[in-house]
């Protein structure tokens, strides 16, 4: 298994993002209940204010499996975010992912 990071930026104003964010949260929670190792959160600016985007960390067999999964993300399905997916190789630290 390998780790992947999906970064995204909102293409809509925050108030229009709310329904997509709610669906995204339900999707992540369902995956977690199914035993997937996945974590999602939003990015903030230097003042702690939401910065119009987010980060998803997930474990998958390979890049294609990770891409196949994130293409199911309700925020991607809705077309409300610009996103990228990259592999991530934890080299050191204590996040419990290595």
N, C-alpha and C positions, 0 to 999 in steps of 0.2 A: 504494500500500500504506500501511497505517496500523499503529500500535502499540496494543496492548491489554495490560491487566494484570488477571489473575485473582488475587484474594486469597481465602484459605480458612482456616477454623478447623476443627479436628478435632471430630467429634461422638462419637468413641469414645476410650477410653484408648489410649495409645501402643502397647501390646503388641498390641492388636486392629487397629491401623492398619498394622502391618508388612506384611501381605500386599498391602494396597491400595497402599502406598507402593512396593513392589517392582514391581507392575504399572504404576503411574504412571511409574516410571523407565524401564521397558522401552518404554512408549508414547512418552515424550519422546525417547528415543534413536532409535526407529524414525522419528519425524517428522524428527529432525535428519539422519538418513541419507538421507531423501527430499529433503533440501534446504530444509526449513522453517527459518525463523529463530525459535527458541524457546529459552527458558532457564527452568529451574525451580530453586527452592531453598526452604529452610525458614527460618522466622523464629525468632529467639532473643531471650531476655530480656537484661537489663543485665549478667548474669553469664555470657553466652554459652551458656546452656542452651536447648535447643529449647523454643519457646513454644507448641506445640500448633497450629501452622498453617504456611502456606506462601504463596509468591508465584510466579506464572508470568507471564513476559513473552513475548508472541508478536506476530508480524507477520501481518496478514491484510488482505484486500481491504477489508472493512468490518465493522461491528459484528455483522451477521448471520452473516458467514463466521467471525468469531472465536467467536461463541456456538456455532455449529454444531460447530466443532472442539472447544471445551472440553467440550461435552456428551458427547464421546467419552472424556474423561479417566476412567480406571478409578476414581478416587476419587469422582468425581461419579456415575458409573454405579452404584457400590456404595452410594451414599447416606451415605457416611461423613464428609462434610464439608459445612459451610455455606459458601457461596461468593458472590462478587460479581464481575462483569466490568465493567470501565470502559475507555474509550478513554484513551490517554495521548499527549500531544503533547510530545515532547522539545523544549525551548526552548533549552537550552544545556548544555554539559558535554562529557565526553570518553568516553562509553560506546560510541561507534562505532555508534549507532543512528540518528543524524540524517541 
